[in-house]
Amino acid sequence: MKLLFIQPAQMFRDGRLIKFKQTISYPIGLVTLAGLTPPDVDIVIVNESVDEIDLDMDVDAVCITGYSSQITRGYQLADAFRQRGVTVVMGGIHVSLNPDEAEQHADAILIGEAEGLWPTMVADIRANRLKKRYKLAHFPEMSSPVLPRYDLVDRAKYIQPPSVKSNLIPIQTARGCPHHCDFCSVVQFLGRKFRMKPISHVLKEIEACGSDYLFFSDDNVIGNFDHAREFFKAITPLNVKWMGQFPSTIGRHPELIDMAAKSGCFLLFIGFETIVTESLHEVGKSFNQRQNYHEVIRRILDAGITPFGSFAFGFDHDDPEVFDRTLAFTEETHLPLVSWFILTPLPGTVLYRRLSEQGRIIDRNWHNYDLSRAVFRPAQMTPEELEERYWKAFGDFYSLPKIAKRVRSATTDTTIQTMYAMLSRSMIAHRINPLSGGVLAK
């Protein structure tokens, strides 16, 4: 049996596909799904942002997964394959939170995580007995070993920094989040219980991935402090370089920052979200303490790690001057890298329900839910003003003079910082969020 796994491309607002020669976005979901697939099944993985899709490929079934910003294209592909009589199954976070919509485009959908379900679906595809929906009654534990099939991806199509000999490979060590931020769909998809993989298995994944340059893609690498300490101790002898996501509360635990640095951490992605305290309360993230942000950034820099700050704009308490105030904050704190987003009511979230009830959502074209387009009416700006000020301020942060100034004053290694900053300039010019970007195809 032969299966085609597809991660659809994102699209510009006018519907054109966003295509890259190389990208930073590795299809971790597809390689993990391939690892769950019986070994006698032939698998082809296509990441449409860098690969071409052959609609005439002879396959037994097509499996499509994607975020909300990719799902419009996913539905287009699903419809095209089904018109040819090819079986289509769909899954992932958007499908799981919008099953009634998704099943209009698929022969079967998988709701939730694939562990515990996917082998059954494969058997049903083989026996031509697919059910319309597959869903576990509980969140699966992370104790069963699954080795992602990294060998099925052409690594030449993924960006490799000039000083690093391998690609940045994502590895997930845990799932779930105990918080309930209004704008986040993680809790609805993965639950509030923090479920950890055995450290011994993560070490096997690191060995199998063939890279010493890693992204631990958990929503919170230190969701369990004791587990994090043991994990950092375990990977220290491996001499890997890694990045990951920590909460802004990490400043209260300097020993964990030091242990992370010793184990090879070179960059920490921190979800500050906003410098406006009222906005943190507005969306259920009051555990972020605005007054502690300076100290958090200083502690991370002192440990020799590059802090990468994430901020969103469009909260009800955001006025047009919030962009300039945030830029000033990044200069005051010497923040080397930022990722900026427009607040987006992802379908399935509390924020989506609230804005829908208020009649403020103005765009339900999912390909525009890319975290950089205004799809609702903000309280203190027009949608157009929100977008224009967002891109202007984003471009200001990554202007050449400011990049040069930060590099000259840097206290941490600037190789990755400079590469990402220059990549960001290119993406911002084309109005593509850098975190989902790459080297554009001509």
C-alpha positions as CSV (number, residue, x, y, z in Angstrom):
1,M,0.0,0.0,0.0
2,K,1.2,3.5,-0.8
3,L,0.2,6.7,1.1
4,L,0.8,10.3,0.3
5,F,1.2,12.7,3.3
6,I,0.7,16.4,2.5
7,Q,1.3,19.5,4.5
8,P,-0.4,22.3,2.4
9,A,1.2,25.6,1.5
10,Q,0.0,28.8,3.0
11,M,-1.5,31.4,0.6
12,F,-1.3,35.1,0.0
13,R,-4.5,37.0,0.6
14,D,-5.3,36.8,-3.1
15,G,-5.1,33.0,-3.1
16,R,-1.6,32.6,-4.6
17,L,0.5,29.8,-3.0
18,I,3.4,30.9,-0.9
19,K,6.3,28.9,-2.2
20,F,9.9,28.7,-0.9
21,K,13.2,27.4,-2.3
22,Q,14.1,26.6,1.3
23,T,12.1,26.9,4.5
24,I,12.6,26.9,8.2
25,S,9.3,25.0,8.8
26,Y,10.0,21.3,9.2
27,P,6.9,19.0,8.8
28,I,7.2,17.4,12.3
29,G,3.6,16.2,12.2
30,L,4.0,14.3,9.0
31,V,7.3,12.6,9.9
32,T,5.8,11.6,13.3
33,L,2.7,10.2,11.5
34,A,5.0,8.3,9.3
35,G,6.7,6.8,12.3
36,L,3.3,5.5,13.5
37,T,2.7,3.8,10.2
38,P,3.3,0.1,9.7
39,P,6.7,-0.4,8.1
40,D,5.3,-2.3,5.0
41,V,3.5,0.9,3.9
42,D,5.2,3.0,1.2
43,I,5.1,6.7,2.3
44,V,5.7,9.9,0.3
45,I,5.9,13.1,2.3
46,V,5.1,16.4,0.5
47,N,5.6,19.8,2.3
48,E,3.9,21.9,-0.4
49,S,5.7,25.1,0.6
50,V,8.9,23.6,-0.9
51,D,7.7,20.5,-2.8
52,E,5.4,20.1,-5.8
53,I,2.3,17.9,-5.6
54,D,1.5,15.4,-8.3
55,L,-2.3,15.1,-8.4
56,D,-1.9,12.1,-10.7
57,M,0.3,10.1,-8.3
58,D,-0.8,6.5,-8.0
59,V,-1.6,6.2,-4.3
60,D,-4.1,4.2,-2.2
61,A,-4.9,7.2,0.0
62,V,-3.9,10.8,0.7
63,C,-3.5,12.1,4.2
64,I,-3.7,15.9,4.7
65,T,-3.0,17.9,7.9
66,G,-2.5,21.6,8.5
67,Y,-3.0,24.6,10.7
68,S,-6.0,27.0,10.0
69,S,-3.9,29.1,7.7
70,Q,-3.1,26.0,5.6
71,I,-6.5,24.3,5.6
72,T,-8.1,26.2,2.8
73,R,-5.4,24.9,0.5
74,G,-5.8,21.5,2.2
75,Y,-9.5,21.4,1.3
76,Q,-8.7,22.4,-2.3
77,L,-6.3,19.5,-2.6
78,A,-8.6,17.1,-0.8
79,D,-11.4,17.9,-3.2
80,A,-9.1,17.5,-6.2
81,F,-8.0,14.0,-5.1
82,R,-11.5,12.9,-4.3
83,Q,-12.7,14.0,-7.7
84,R,-10.2,11.5,-9.1
85,G,-11.6,8.8,-6.8
86,V,-8.7,8.8,-4.4
87,T,-9.4,8.2,-0.7
88,V,-8.7,11.3,1.5
89,V,-8.2,11.4,5.2
90,M,-7.6,14.6,7.2
91,G,-6.4,15.4,10.7
92,G,-4.6,18.0,12.7
93,I,-5.5,20.9,14.9
94,H,-7.9,22.7,12.6
95,V,-9.7,19.5,11.6
96,S,-10.0,18.4,15.2
97,L,-11.6,21.6,16.3
98,N,-13.8,22.0,13.2
99,P,-14.9,18.4,12.4
100,D,-18.2,19.2,10.8
101,E,-16.6,21.5,8.3
102,A,-13.6,19.1,7.6
103,E,-15.7,16.0,6.9
104,Q,-17.2,17.7,3.9
105,H,-13.9,17.4,2.2
106,A,-12.7,14.0,3.4
107,D,-13.6,10.3,3.4
108,A,-12.5,10.1,7.0
109,I,-11.2,12.5,9.7
110,L,-9.0,11.9,12.7
111,I,-9.9,14.0,15.7
112,G,-7.2,14.7,18.2
113,E,-3.8,13.1,18.4
114,A,-2.8,10.2,16.1
115,E,-1.3,7.9,18.7
116,G,-3.7,5.0,19.4
117,L,-5.8,5.8,16.3
118,W,-3.6,6.0,13.2
119,P,-2.6,2.3,12.9
120,T,-6.3,1.4,13.1
121,M,-7.1,3.9,10.3
122,V,-4.3,2.5,8.2
123,A,-5.7,-1.0,8.6
124,D,-9.2,0.3,7.7
125,I,-7.8,2.0,4.6
126,R,-6.2,-1.2,3.6
127,A,-9.4,-3.2,4.1
128,N,-11.6,-0.5,2.5
129,R,-13.7,-0.1,5.6
130,L,-13.0,3.5,6.7
131,K,-15.4,5.1,9.2
132,K,-16.3,8.8,8.9
133,R,-14.7,9.8,12.1
134,Y,-11.9,8.5,14.4
135,K,-11.5,9.9,17.9
136,L,-9.9,8.6,21.2
137,A,-11.9,9.0,24.3
138,H,-8.9,10.3,26.2
139,F,-5.6,12.0,25.5
140,P,-2.9,9.4,24.8
141,E,0.0,8.9,27.1
142,M,3.5,9.6,25.7
143,S,5.1,6.4,27.0
144,S,4.9,4.4,23.7
145,P,8.0,5.0,21.6
146,V,7.6,6.5,18.1
147,L,10.6,7.4,16.0
148,P,9.7,10.1,13.4
149,R,10.7,9.2,9.8
150,Y,13.2,12.0,9.2
151,D,14.6,10.0,6.4
152,L,11.5,10.7,4.2
153,V,12.3,14.5,4.0
154,D,14.7,16.2,1.6
155,R,16.8,18.1,4.0
156,A,18.4,20.3,1.3
157,K,15.0,22.1,1.2
158,Y,15.4,23.3,4.8
159,I,17.5,26.2,5.8
160,Q,20.9,25.4,7.4
161,P,22.7,28.3,9.1
162,P,26.2,28.9,7.7
163,S,28.0,27.9,10.9
164,V,26.0,24.8,11.5
165,K,26.5,21.4,9.8
166,S,22.9,20.2,10.0
167,N,19.3,21.4,9.8
168,L,17.2,22.6,12.7
169,I,15.2,19.5,13.6
170,P,12.1,19.8,15.8
171,I,11.7,17.2,18.5
172,Q,8.7,17.1,20.9
173,T,9.3,16.1,24.5
174,A,5.9,16.8,26.0
175,R,2.4,17.9,25.2
176,G,-0.4,19.8,26.9
177,C,-0.6,23.1,28.8
178,P,-2.1,23.9,32.2
179,H,-3.0,27.5,31.2
180,H,-6.1,28.8,29.5
181,C,-5.1,31.7,27.3
182,D,-8.2,32.9,25.3
183,F,-6.3,33.1,22.0
184,C,-4.6,29.7,22.2
185,S,-6.0,26.4,20.7
186,V,-3.4,24.2,22.3
187,V,-5.5,23.3,25.4
188,Q,-8.5,22.4,23.2
189,F,-6.3,20.1,21.1
190,L,-3.8,18.7,23.5
191,G,-5.5,19.2,26.9
192,R,-4.3,20.8,30.2
193,K,-2.4,17.8,31.6
194,F,1.3,18.0,30.9
195,R,2.2,14.7,29.4
196,M,5.9,13.9,29.1
197,K,7.8,11.5,26.9
198,P,10.3,9.3,28.8
199,I,13.7,11.0,28.6
200,S,15.2,7.8,27.4
201,H,13.0,7.9,24.3
202,V,13.8,11.5,23.6
203,L,17.5,10.6,23.7
204,K,16.8,7.9,21.0
205,E,15.0,10.5,18.9
206,I,17.9,12.9,19.1
207,E,20.3,10.1,18.1
208,A,18.0,9.0,15.2
209,C,17.4,12.5,13.8
210,G,21.0,12.9,12.6
211,S,21.4,16.5,13.7
212,D,23.0,18.2,16.7
213,Y,21.0,21.4,16.0
214,L,17.5,21.0,17.6
215,F,14.3,22.7,18.4
216,F,12.4,21.3,21.3
217,S,8.9,22.2,20.0
218,D,6.9,21.8,23.2
219,D,4.7,24.7,24.1
220,N,6.6,24.9,27.4
221,V,9.9,22.9,27.7
222,I,9.8,23.4,31.5
223,G,6.2,22.5,32.1
224,N,7.4,20.2,34.9
225,F,10.4,21.5,36.7
226,D,11.7,18.2,38.0
227,H,11.4,16.6,34.5
228,A,13.1,19.6,33.0
229,R,16.1,19.3,35.4
230,E,16.5,15.6,34.6
231,F,16.2,16.3,30.9
232,F,18.8,19.1,30.9
233,K,21.2,16.8,32.8
234,A,20.6,14.0,30.3
235,I,21.3,16.0,27.2
236,T,24.3,17.9,28.5
237,P,26.8,15.2,27.5
238,L,25.4,15.1,23.9
239,N,27.0,18.4,22.9
240,V,23.9,19.5,21.0
241,K,22.7,23.1,20.4
242,W,19.1,23.7,21.0
243,M,16.3,26.2,21.2
244,G,12.9,26.0,22.9
245,Q,9.9,27.8,24.3
246,F,9.9,28.9,28.0
247,P,7.2,31.0,29.8
248,S,8.0,34.5,30.9
249,T,7.9,33.3,34.5
250,I,11.3,31.6,33.9
251,G,12.9,34.6,35.6
252,R,11.8,33.2,38.9
253,H,14.0,30.1,38.3
254,P,17.5,31.2,37.3
255,E,18.9,27.8,38.1
256,L,16.8,26.3,35.2
257,I,18.1,29.0,32.8
258,D,21.7,28.1,33.9
259,M,21.0,24.4,33.4
260,A,19.5,25.0,30.0
261,A,22.6,27.0,28.9
262,K,24.9,24.3,30.2
263,S,22.9,21.7,28.2
264,G,23.4,23.6,24.9
265,C,20.5,26.0,24.8
266,F,21.4,29.0,22.5
267,L,18.0,30.6,22.1
268,L,14.8,30.8,24.1
269,F,11.4,31.8,22.6
270,I,9.4,33.7,25.3
271,G,5.7,34.5,24.9
272,F,5.6,38.0,26.5
273,E,2.5,38.6,24.4
274,T,2.1,42.3,25.3
275,I,3.6,45.1,27.4
276,V,0.0,46.2,28.3
277,T,-0.9,44.7,31.7
278,E,-4.7,45.1,31.0
279,S,-4.3,43.0,27.9
280,L,-2.7,40.1,29.7
281,H,-5.8,40.1,32.0
282,E,-8.1,40.4,29.1
283,V,-7.0,37.1,27.5
284,G,-6.3,35.0,30.6
285,K,-2.6,35.3,30.7
286,S,-2.2,37.3,34.0
287,F,0.5,34.9,35.1
288,N,2.7,37.0,32.8
289,Q,4.1,39.9,35.0
290,R,4.9,42.9,32.8
291,Q,7.0,44.4,35.6
292,N,9.3,41.4,35.5
293,Y,10.1,41.4,31.7
294,H,13.3,43.4,32.0
295,E,14.7,41.0,34.6
296,V,13.7,37.9,32.6
297,I,15.5,39.2,29.5
298,R,18.6,40.2,31.5
299,R,18.9,36.8,33.2
300,I,18.7,35.0,29.9
301,L,21.3,37.2,28.3
302,D,23.6,36.8,31.3
303,A,23.4,33.0,30.8
304,G,24.7,33.4,27.2
305,I,21.4,32.6,25.6
306,T,19.6,34.7,23.0
307,P,16.1,35.7,24.1
308,F,13.5,35.7,21.3
309,G,10.4,37.7,22.4
310,S,6.9,37.1,21.1
311,F,4.3,39.9,21.1
312,A,0.8,40.1,19.7
313,F,-1.1,43.2,18.8
314,G,-4.9,44.0,18.5
315,F,-6.0,43.5,22.1
316,D,-8.9,45.7,23.2
317,H,-6.6,47.7,25.3
318,D,-4.1,48.3,22.4
319,D,-4.2,51.9,21.0
320,P,-2.3,52.9,17.9
321,E,0.7,54.0,20.0
322,V,1.3,50.4,21.4
323,F,3.6,49.6,18.5
324,D,6.0,52.5,19.3
325,R,5.9,51.7,23.0
326,T,6.7,48.1,22.2
327,L,9.6,49.1,20.0
328,A,10.9,51.3,22.8
329,F,10.7,48.4,25.2
330,T,12.8,46.1,22.9
331,E,15.5,48.8,22.8
332,E,15.4,49.4,26.5
333,T,15.8,45.6,27.2
334,H,18.3,44.9,24.3
335,L,16.0,42.2,23.0
336,P,17.9,40.8,20.0
337,L,15.0,39.0,18.2
338,V,11.2,39.4,18.1
339,S,8.3,37.6,16.5
340,W,5.3,39.8,16.2
341,F,1.7,38.6,15.5
342,I,-1.7,40.1,15.0
343,L,-4.1,38.7,17.5
344,T,-6.0,36.1,15.7
345,P,-9.3,34.4,16.8
346,L,-8.3,30.9,15.7
347,P,-11.4,28.7,15.3
348,G,-12.1,26.6,18.4
349,T,-10.7,29.1,20.8
350,V,-12.4,31.2,23.5
351,L,-11.3,34.3,21.6
352,Y,-13.1,33.1,18.5
353,R,-16.3,32.5,20.3
354,R,-16.2,35.8,22.1
355,L,-15.5,37.9,19.0
356,S,-18.1,35.9,17.0
357,E,-20.7,36.7,19.7
358,Q,-19.8,40.4,19.6
359,G,-20.1,40.4,15.8
360,R,-16.5,41.5,15.3
361,I,-15.2,38.8,13.0
362,I,-15.0,40.2,9.5
363,D,-13.2,37.5,7.6
364,R,-13.7,33.7,7.8
365,N,-11.4,32.8,5.0
366,W,-9.1,30.5,6.9
367,H,-6.0,31.2,4.8
368,N,-6.0,34.7,6.2
369,Y,-5.7,33.3,9.8
370,D,-1.9,33.3,9.5
371,L,-1.4,35.5,12.6
372,S,-0.3,38.5,10.4
373,R,-3.7,39.6,8.9
374,A,-6.5,41.4,10.7
375,V,-9.6,39.2,10.5
376,F,-11.7,41.1,13.2
377,R,-12.5,44.6,14.1
378,P,-10.1,45.9,16.9
379,A,-11.5,48.1,19.6
380,Q,-9.2,51.1,19.1
381,M,-8.1,50.9,15.4
382,T,-9.5,49.9,12.1
383,P,-8.4,46.5,10.8
384,E,-6.5,48.3,8.0
385,E,-4.7,50.5,10.6
386,L,-3.8,47.5,12.7
387,E,-2.2,45.7,9.8
388,E,-0.3,48.8,8.5
389,R,1.1,49.7,11.9
390,Y,2.0,46.1,12.5
391,W,4.1,45.7,9.3
392,K,5.6,49.2,9.7
393,A,6.8,48.5,13.3
394,F,7.9,45.0,12.4
395,G,10.0,46.4,9.6
396,D,11.4,49.1,11.8
397,F,12.7,46.5,14.3
398,Y,14.4,44.6,11.5
399,S,15.8,47.7,9.7
400,L,19.4,47.4,8.7
401,P,20.6,50.1,11.1
402,K,18.9,48.5,14.1
403,I,20.1,45.0,13.1
404,A,23.7,46.3,12.9
405,K,23.3,48.1,16.3
406,R,22.1,45.0,18.0
407,V,24.9,42.8,16.5
408,R,27.6,45.3,17.6
409,S,26.3,45.3,21.1
410,A,25.5,41.6,21.4
411,T,26.7,39.6,24.3
412,T,25.7,36.2,22.8
413,D,26.6,34.5,19.5
414,T,25.2,36.5,16.6
415,T,25.3,33.9,13.8
416,I,21.7,32.7,14.1
417,Q,20.6,36.2,15.2
418,T,21.9,37.8,12.1
419,M,20.6,35.1,9.7
420,Y,17.1,35.2,11.2
421,A,17.1,39.0,11.1
422,M,18.0,39.1,7.4
423,L,15.5,36.4,6.7
424,S,12.9,38.4,8.5
425,R,13.6,41.5,6.4
426,S,12.8,39.6,3.3
427,M,9.6,38.0,4.7
428,I,8.3,41.3,6.0
429,A,8.8,43.0,2.6
430,H,6.5,40.3,1.2
431,R,4.1,40.5,4.2
432,I,4.9,36.9,5.3
433,N,5.4,36.2,9.0
434,P,9.1,35.2,9.3
435,L,8.3,32.2,11.6
436,S,6.6,30.4,8.7
437,G,9.0,31.8,6.1
438,G,12.0,30.9,4.1
439,V,13.9,31.7,1.0
440,L,11.2,32.6,-1.6
441,A,11.1,30.6,-4.8
442,K,11.5,32.8,-7.9
